[in-house]
Amino acid sequence: MARRCSNPLLYLFNYTTVRYVVTQNKIVGLLYRFFQLIIMCYLIGWVFVTKKGYQVVDDTIESSVVTKVKGIARVNTTFSDLWGPEEYVIPDHGGKFLFVVTNFIETPNQTLTTCPESPSVPFSTCTHDDNCTEGEAVRAGNGIKTGTCRKTDGNETNTCEIYGWCPTEKPRREAATMLREAENFTVYIRNFIKFSQFNLSKTNILKEGYPSYIKTCLHDEIHHPYCPVFRLGDIVSKAGYRFEEVAAKGGSIGIVIKWSCDFDMDTSDCHPQYSFMSMGSSTPVTAGYNFRFARYSSDAAGRTHRNLYKVYGFQLNVMVFGTASQFSIIHTIINVASVLTLMAVGSYICDVILLFMVKKKYAKFESLIKADKEIALQKMPDHSKRKFSH
Ligand SMILES: Nc1ncnc2c1ncn2[C@@H]1O[C@H](COP(=O)(O)OP(=O)(O)OP(=O)(O)O)[C@@H](O)[C@H]1O
């Protein structure tokens, strides 16, 4: 020890290595080859063939979506008997989210005046004026109470009189108008994507035959899988809805565009896959989708009138996902190296097995020595026995 410390510089030029021992043990030898075989199968079958470990993957897709709906529906409203996309698509500039009206309740020609509150509004019924506190807003109602309890138009019930947009909206079953042609409306979806890591971009619009192809095609998984024009009825049925049911109450649908691009192949093989899913719940409280909007006008006397619309329909939400992959030498080296380190695990297990077997042999040898020692002890005189045993 003293000598070692006296010359520490000598250790600077020392190199420590492992001494390998070749054993003739067939079981351990076979086991080691078996480990190597499994690891090679894992490297080739799983890492390279299945998971394409020689490629780098980019799943940060940048995308833009433009939508346009076309089709005409016959309706019966105060201002028109035909509705086009300008009327039934909200908002009218197409984007990732759009709403297509399929059913609506029109309350035409409302003016700001007094009228009885709708009996369908909770807490609106009354028996005498004391139930209608003047100046109080009706909770979830249509106006401010005037302090009078009065008979509703065409109804036997009494409700508080309000100041608001009158007459109030009629219940749905009396006034709803369906857009029967909505099933045949067409939805055009233009999608542009970019994988920044590879600086490569794609669009779902095929260059060949454009624009005449788009004008005439209709998306069909077998005959026109890359046509970007979809029939609304097909979208709804593929999302698992029955058109008539959801057109009446409204619903949300997700249009999923999935890109899976292998840029080691021909980039023209990189095409979108479309799928559709319902995004609503089927419980009565949460099912359906509707909202209200109003269109305002003024009469000759300068009085403001409005038409109120409660609209039901399909809320379409276009979602884009994608991954792109390309060969990368760094990724290949990392994956090969990390799998090859597993070989060390195989060696370690074989070492442990070998040690365990050797230990067993050694234990047998030790028990023989112990037996010899006991025989020798028995032959010794007593005073030597004590010394020896100590
Ligand atoms: N909902 C749709 N259904 C069927 N074809 C559509 C639809 N929306 C657009 N198209 C067609 O797709 C092509 C590309 O539409 P884009 O909006 O880019 O061009 P456009 O000439 O402005 O279209 P538009 O015909 O509305 O004037 C056009 O030929 C258009 O007619």
The ligand as an ORCA input file, in Angstrom:
! r2SCAN-3c Opt
* xyz 0 1
  N     -69.517     22.047    -52.085
  C     -69.065     21.803    -53.304
  N     -69.603     20.817    -54.016
  C     -69.143     20.529    -55.244
  N     -68.149     21.212    -55.858
  C     -67.591     22.213    -55.183
  C     -68.007     22.564    -53.882
  N     -67.277     23.587    -53.464
  C     -66.428     23.872    -54.460
  N     -66.609     23.067    -55.496
  C     -65.870     23.063    -56.753
  O     -64.516     22.860    -56.425
  C     -63.691     23.652    -57.242
  C     -62.772     24.458    -56.384
  O     -63.540     25.336    -55.603
  P     -63.028     26.806    -55.288
  O     -63.870     27.371    -54.237
  O     -61.564     26.728    -55.030
  O     -63.217     27.509    -56.698
  P     -64.338     28.544    -57.210
  O     -64.219     28.629    -58.669
  O     -64.280     29.787    -56.423
  O     -65.678     27.767    -56.848
  P     -67.204     28.208    -57.133
  O     -67.768     27.161    -58.042
  O     -67.861     28.188    -55.808
  O     -67.211     29.557    -57.735
  C     -64.621     24.467    -58.115
  O     -64.708     23.816    -59.364
  C     -65.948     24.418    -57.408
  O     -67.022     24.507    -58.315
*
